[in-house]
Amino acid sequence: MTAPGAYVRESGHPRRRSVGRLTALLCAVGAGLIGYEFAAVVRVFPHLALLAFLLLVLTVAVGTALLARVRPFRAPPRGWAWSGVVWGATAATGCAVVANSGLQGIWAKGAGIDFGSRWGAALTAPLNEELLKLSGVLLIGLSARALVRGPLDGFFLGAFTGLGFQVVENWTYAMNAILIGGGVNGTTDVTQSFTTRVLVTGLGSHWTMSAVAGTGVGILLAHDDRPVRRRLLPATACVLVAMAMHWQFNAPLLNSVAGLGVKVAVNFLVAACFYLILRHRARKRARAFLHSPSTPFSPELLTRRSRRRVLERIPPASRPAAAGRASGYLDLVEEYAARRGDLP
């Protein structure tokens, strides 16, 4: 087995730095596209744009905190997680604004305006938006190769990316709601948009789809000995499941409040099943590793609570050093947890 340190050393490779610079450039381009598209609305209704932005920040803060908390073993590195959020919020959303308009026009022109208006979103978003979000997960995974060790890491990177896309898309919907209402009841339009897209549909929106698609990236980049060709089929299956989730969410079916609840529940349950299965497998491997006779580490590394109890028994002056050692040990535990069960 390759030691985790080998992957860490590889992270500074010039090719990985180039990927990182490309990712940053595309994020800047996406942010520019969003700014260009909505500059006039912001200029005319700056206070409403600010209100929508503050609600966006609140959503991001809560969403990232929850995802970091449910991630097994420990929270992800902040830079890694926020890279996903930023890609989803800028590059993916900005490019989707352009790509969606073009593809929906093709549906309307090729199959008629009525068909395009009914099915355009369901046929467009699963292709454009899922692939744009997924490309960011792949780029970040390649630039931070040491941190995407298997399917579970891909799941969470995808979830953070989808969250970024979700909140900025919510902001664009709020801006459009202001325009549709003529700015007469702008505050109401913004709060209603926030309520619908965050409190009602938020649990089954983009973060769920991108988490499932990101699982495929985690499979593709996994730190194990399987050849890439054997990973392509399950990775592709994850992406197709994410596209199907997006399609059913946007399809003009079950057009009622209850139907919308069903759509949200379906996406949330699919993502939850992925998470629970991946979490169970990772914890099973980590537990087996920590209980192996050849492992020098304590099984108390497995959970946040047990690590906290251990630190509380250590004199306060020695706790920072002990926490640093535990963090290093967890690198190795997480590496084994991402694998197919091989032990030292």
C-alpha positions as CSV (number, residue, x, y, z in Angstrom):
1,M,0.0,0.0,0.0
2,T,1.2,3.5,-0.8
3,A,1.6,5.7,2.3
4,P,-0.6,8.8,2.6
5,G,2.5,10.9,2.7
6,A,3.2,10.0,-0.8
7,Y,0.0,11.6,-2.0
8,V,0.7,14.7,0.1
9,R,4.0,15.1,-1.5
10,E,2.5,14.8,-5.0
11,S,0.0,17.7,-4.2
12,G,2.7,20.2,-5.1
13,H,3.4,18.8,-8.6
14,P,3.4,21.5,-11.3
15,R,0.5,19.8,-13.1
16,R,-1.6,20.0,-10.0
17,R,-0.7,23.7,-9.6
18,S,-1.7,24.3,-13.2
19,V,-5.1,22.6,-12.6
20,G,-5.6,24.8,-9.5
21,R,-4.8,27.9,-11.6
22,L,-7.2,26.8,-14.3
23,T,-9.9,26.2,-11.7
24,A,-9.4,29.7,-10.2
25,L,-9.6,31.3,-13.7
26,L,-12.8,29.5,-14.6
27,C,-14.3,30.6,-11.2
28,A,-13.4,34.2,-12.1
29,V,-15.0,33.8,-15.6
30,G,-18.2,32.4,-14.0
31,A,-18.4,35.2,-11.5
32,G,-18.1,37.7,-14.4
33,L,-20.9,36.1,-16.3
34,I,-23.2,36.3,-13.3
35,G,-22.3,39.9,-12.7
36,Y,-22.9,40.8,-16.4
37,E,-26.2,39.0,-16.4
38,F,-27.7,40.6,-13.3
39,A,-25.8,43.9,-13.1
40,A,-28.8,46.0,-14.2
41,V,-31.1,44.4,-11.6
42,V,-28.5,45.0,-8.8
43,R,-28.1,48.6,-10.0
44,V,-31.8,49.3,-9.9
45,F,-32.7,47.3,-6.8
46,P,-29.5,47.3,-4.7
47,H,-31.2,46.9,-1.3
48,L,-33.2,43.9,-2.5
49,A,-30.0,42.3,-4.1
50,L,-28.3,42.8,-0.8
51,L,-31.2,41.2,1.1
52,A,-31.0,38.2,-1.2
53,F,-27.2,38.1,-0.8
54,L,-27.5,38.1,3.0
55,L,-30.0,35.2,2.8
56,L,-27.5,33.4,0.5
57,V,-24.7,33.9,3.1
58,L,-26.9,32.5,5.8
59,T,-27.7,29.4,3.7
60,V,-24.1,28.8,2.9
61,A,-23.0,29.1,6.5
62,V,-25.7,26.7,7.8
63,G,-25.2,24.2,4.9
64,T,-21.4,24.0,5.2
65,A,-21.6,23.6,9.0
66,L,-24.0,20.8,8.7
67,L,-22.0,19.0,6.0
68,A,-18.8,19.4,7.9
69,R,-20.5,18.0,11.0
70,V,-21.9,14.8,9.4
71,R,-18.7,14.0,7.6
72,P,-17.2,10.9,9.3
73,F,-14.1,11.1,11.5
74,R,-13.7,14.9,11.3
75,A,-14.6,18.0,9.4
76,P,-12.9,18.5,6.0
77,P,-10.1,21.0,5.5
78,R,-11.7,24.4,5.1
79,G,-9.8,25.3,1.9
80,W,-10.9,22.1,0.2
81,A,-14.5,22.4,1.2
82,W,-14.7,26.1,0.2
83,S,-13.1,25.4,-3.1
84,G,-16.1,23.3,-4.0
85,V,-18.5,25.9,-2.7
86,V,-16.8,28.6,-4.7
87,W,-16.8,26.6,-7.9
88,G,-20.4,25.8,-7.6
89,A,-21.3,29.4,-6.8
90,T,-19.2,31.0,-9.7
91,A,-17.9,28.8,-12.5
92,A,-20.8,26.3,-12.6
93,T,-23.6,28.8,-12.1
94,G,-22.2,31.4,-14.4
95,C,-21.6,29.0,-17.3
96,A,-25.0,27.4,-16.6
97,V,-26.7,30.8,-17.1
98,V,-25.3,30.9,-20.6
99,A,-25.6,27.2,-21.5
100,N,-29.1,26.8,-20.2
101,S,-30.5,29.6,-22.3
102,G,-28.8,28.1,-25.4
103,L,-30.0,24.6,-25.0
104,Q,-33.6,25.6,-24.0
105,G,-33.7,27.6,-27.2
106,I,-32.8,24.5,-29.1
107,W,-35.6,22.5,-27.5
108,A,-38.1,25.2,-28.3
109,K,-36.9,25.6,-31.9
110,G,-36.7,21.8,-32.6
111,A,-39.8,20.5,-30.8
112,G,-42.0,23.6,-30.5
113,I,-42.5,26.4,-27.9
114,D,-45.0,24.4,-25.9
115,F,-42.8,21.4,-25.5
116,G,-39.8,23.6,-24.8
117,S,-41.6,25.5,-22.1
118,R,-42.9,22.3,-20.4
119,W,-39.9,20.0,-20.7
120,G,-37.0,22.4,-21.4
121,A,-35.8,22.6,-17.8
122,A,-36.0,18.8,-17.3
123,L,-34.0,18.2,-20.4
124,T,-31.5,21.0,-20.0
125,A,-30.5,21.2,-16.4
126,P,-29.5,17.5,-15.9
127,L,-27.1,17.8,-18.8
128,N,-25.6,21.3,-18.4
129,E,-25.7,21.9,-14.7
130,E,-24.7,18.4,-13.5
131,L,-21.7,18.3,-15.9
132,L,-20.6,21.8,-15.0
133,K,-20.8,21.1,-11.3
134,L,-19.1,17.7,-11.9
135,S,-16.2,19.3,-13.9
136,G,-15.4,21.4,-10.8
137,V,-15.4,18.4,-8.5
138,L,-13.0,16.6,-10.9
139,L,-10.7,19.6,-11.2
140,I,-10.6,20.2,-7.4
141,G,-10.0,16.5,-6.9
142,L,-7.1,16.5,-9.3
143,S,-5.5,19.6,-7.8
144,A,-5.9,18.2,-4.3
145,R,-5.3,14.6,-5.1
146,A,-4.4,13.7,-1.5
147,L,-7.8,14.7,-0.2
148,V,-10.0,12.7,-2.5
149,R,-9.1,9.2,-1.5
150,G,-12.3,7.4,-2.3
151,P,-16.1,7.6,-2.8
152,L,-16.9,9.3,0.5
153,D,-14.5,12.2,-0.1
154,G,-16.0,12.6,-3.6
155,F,-19.5,12.6,-2.0
156,F,-18.7,15.5,0.3
157,L,-16.8,17.5,-2.3
158,G,-19.8,17.1,-4.6
159,A,-22.1,18.1,-1.8
160,F,-20.2,21.3,-1.1
161,T,-20.0,22.1,-4.8
162,G,-23.8,21.6,-5.2
163,L,-24.4,23.8,-2.2
164,G,-22.5,26.6,-3.8
165,F,-24.5,26.2,-7.0
166,Q,-27.7,26.0,-5.1
167,V,-27.4,29.2,-3.1
168,V,-26.3,31.4,-6.0
169,E,-29.1,29.9,-8.2
170,N,-31.5,30.8,-5.4
171,W,-30.1,34.4,-5.6
172,T,-30.7,34.5,-9.4
173,Y,-34.2,33.3,-8.9
174,A,-34.8,36.0,-6.4
175,M,-33.5,38.6,-8.8
176,N,-35.9,37.3,-11.5
177,A,-38.8,37.3,-9.1
178,I,-38.1,41.0,-8.4
179,L,-38.2,41.7,-12.2
180,I,-41.4,39.7,-12.7
181,G,-43.0,41.6,-9.9
182,G,-41.8,44.9,-11.2
183,G,-40.0,45.7,-7.9
184,V,-43.4,46.6,-6.3
185,N,-43.2,44.0,-3.5
186,G,-39.5,43.2,-3.8
187,T,-39.0,42.3,-0.2
188,T,-41.9,39.9,-0.3
189,D,-40.7,38.4,-3.6
190,V,-37.2,37.8,-2.2
191,T,-38.4,36.2,1.1
192,Q,-40.9,34.0,-0.8
193,S,-38.2,32.9,-3.2
194,F,-35.9,32.1,-0.2
195,T,-38.7,30.2,1.6
196,T,-39.6,28.1,-1.4
197,R,-36.1,27.3,-2.6
198,V,-34.4,26.9,0.8
199,L,-36.9,25.9,3.4
200,V,-39.2,23.9,1.1
201,T,-37.0,22.3,-1.6
202,G,-33.6,22.9,-0.2
203,L,-33.2,19.4,1.3
204,G,-33.6,17.8,-2.1
205,S,-31.9,20.3,-4.4
206,H,-28.4,20.6,-6.0
207,W,-26.3,19.4,-3.1
208,T,-27.9,16.0,-3.2
209,M,-27.4,15.6,-6.9
210,S,-23.8,16.7,-6.9
211,A,-23.0,14.6,-3.8
212,V,-24.2,11.5,-5.8
213,A,-22.3,12.6,-8.9
214,G,-19.2,13.4,-6.8
215,T,-19.2,9.9,-5.5
216,G,-18.3,8.9,-9.0
217,V,-15.3,11.2,-9.0
218,G,-14.3,9.7,-5.7
219,I,-14.5,6.2,-7.2
220,L,-12.5,7.4,-10.2
221,L,-9.7,9.0,-8.1
222,A,-9.7,6.4,-5.3
223,H,-6.3,5.5,-3.7
224,D,-6.5,1.8,-4.5
225,D,-5.0,-0.6,-6.9
226,R,-8.0,-1.1,-9.3
227,P,-7.3,0.1,-12.8
228,V,-9.1,3.1,-14.0
229,R,-11.1,1.1,-16.6
230,R,-12.7,-0.9,-13.8
231,R,-13.8,2.3,-12.0
232,L,-15.4,4.0,-15.1
233,L,-18.6,2.0,-15.0
234,P,-19.6,2.6,-11.3
235,A,-18.4,6.3,-11.7
236,T,-20.6,6.8,-14.7
237,A,-23.5,5.1,-13.0
238,C,-23.2,7.7,-10.2
239,V,-23.4,10.5,-12.6
240,L,-26.4,9.1,-14.4
241,V,-28.2,8.6,-11.1
242,A,-27.5,12.3,-10.3
243,M,-28.9,13.3,-13.8
244,A,-32.0,11.2,-13.2
245,M,-32.5,12.9,-9.8
246,H,-32.3,16.3,-11.5
247,W,-34.6,15.2,-14.3
248,Q,-37.4,14.0,-11.9
249,F,-37.0,17.2,-9.9
250,N,-37.5,19.5,-12.9
251,A,-39.9,17.3,-14.9
252,P,-43.5,18.7,-15.3
253,L,-44.9,15.8,-13.3
254,L,-46.5,15.6,-9.9
255,N,-47.4,19.3,-10.2
256,S,-48.8,19.9,-6.8
257,V,-47.5,20.7,-3.3
258,A,-47.6,17.1,-2.4
259,G,-45.9,16.2,-5.6
260,L,-43.1,18.6,-4.9
261,G,-42.7,17.1,-1.5
262,V,-42.3,13.7,-3.1
263,K,-39.6,15.0,-5.5
264,V,-37.7,16.5,-2.6
265,A,-38.0,13.4,-0.5
266,V,-36.8,11.2,-3.4
267,N,-33.6,13.2,-3.9
268,F,-32.9,13.5,-0.2
269,L,-33.4,9.7,0.4
270,V,-31.2,8.8,-2.6
271,A,-28.4,11.0,-1.2
272,A,-28.9,9.7,2.3
273,C,-28.7,6.1,1.1
274,F,-25.4,6.9,-0.6
275,Y,-24.1,8.6,2.5
276,L,-25.1,5.9,4.9
277,I,-23.6,3.1,2.8
278,L,-20.4,5.0,2.2
279,R,-20.1,6.0,5.9
280,H,-20.8,2.4,7.1
281,R,-18.1,1.0,4.8
282,A,-15.6,3.7,5.7
283,R,-16.1,3.3,9.5
284,K,-16.0,-0.5,9.1
285,R,-12.6,-0.3,7.4
286,A,-11.3,2.2,9.9
287,R,-12.5,0.1,12.8
288,A,-10.8,-3.0,11.4
289,F,-7.6,-1.0,10.9
290,L,-7.6,0.4,14.4
291,H,-8.3,-3.0,16.0
292,S,-5.6,-4.8,13.8
293,P,-2.8,-6.2,16.0
294,S,-0.2,-4.5,13.8
295,T,-1.8,-1.0,14.3
296,P,-0.2,1.2,16.9
297,F,-3.1,3.6,17.2
298,S,-5.9,3.6,19.7
299,P,-9.5,2.8,18.6
300,E,-10.5,6.0,20.4
301,L,-9.4,7.8,17.2
302,L,-12.5,6.6,15.5
303,T,-15.0,9.2,16.8
304,R,-15.0,12.9,17.6
305,R,-16.4,12.2,21.1
306,S,-13.8,9.6,22.0
307,R,-11.0,11.9,20.8
308,R,-12.4,14.7,22.9
309,R,-12.6,12.5,26.0
310,V,-8.9,11.5,25.5
311,L,-7.8,15.2,25.1
312,E,-9.7,16.1,28.3
313,R,-7.6,13.6,30.2
314,I,-4.4,15.3,29.0
315,P,-2.9,18.3,30.9
316,P,-4.1,21.6,29.1
317,A,-0.5,22.6,28.2
318,S,0.0,19.3,26.3
319,R,-3.4,19.3,24.5
320,P,-2.4,21.2,21.3
321,A,0.5,18.9,20.7
322,A,-1.6,15.8,21.3
323,A,-4.4,17.2,19.0
324,G,-1.7,17.7,16.3
325,R,-0.5,14.1,16.6
326,A,-4.1,12.8,16.5
327,S,-4.7,14.8,13.3
328,G,-1.7,13.1,11.7
329,Y,-2.9,9.7,12.8
330,L,-6.3,10.4,11.4
331,D,-4.7,11.0,8.0
332,L,-3.6,7.4,8.0
333,V,-7.0,6.1,9.4
334,E,-8.9,8.0,6.7
335,E,-6.6,6.6,4.0
336,Y,-7.3,3.1,5.0
337,A,-11.0,3.9,5.5
338,A,-11.2,4.9,1.8
339,R,-9.7,1.7,0.6
340,R,-11.2,-1.7,-0.2
341,G,-10.2,-3.2,3.2
342,D,-6.5,-3.9,2.8
343,L,-4.7,-3.8,6.2
344,P,-1.0,-3.6,7.1
